[in-house]
Amino acid sequence: MCGTTTITNDLGLTDKNHACACGHHQQDATTNIATEASGAGVIREHYLVNGMTCEHCVASVTEEVSEIGGVQNVRVDLHAGGTSTVMIESAAPISREHVDAAVTEAGYTLVEA
């Protein structure tokens, strides 16, 4: 594979009160880069997040974002040490404030570009 990992399911294996213990949290991110409507009334929103380095980081972000009301699916494309993409699918738009709170709970910060 080209170093890209995709997570689509929350397996419930992470403690939502702890961020990754890998020690590589940069607490830096870039904000929403795209919103698109797809078939069957599904809205996809994409966010860029820097600093995720491992599967535990991905699982933490996926778990927190999945708990936002209205979220149907979360996918994280990990680019370890670079900029990862978080894609959220929902039937209605999800507020940036809710995404920010969830990502912050996972140990990261969304920052305006």
Summary of the structure (lengths in Angstrom):
residues: 113
radius of gyration: 12.9
end to end distance: 29.7
largest distance: 40.8
contacts: 335
relative contact order: 0.27
helix: 22%
strand: 35%
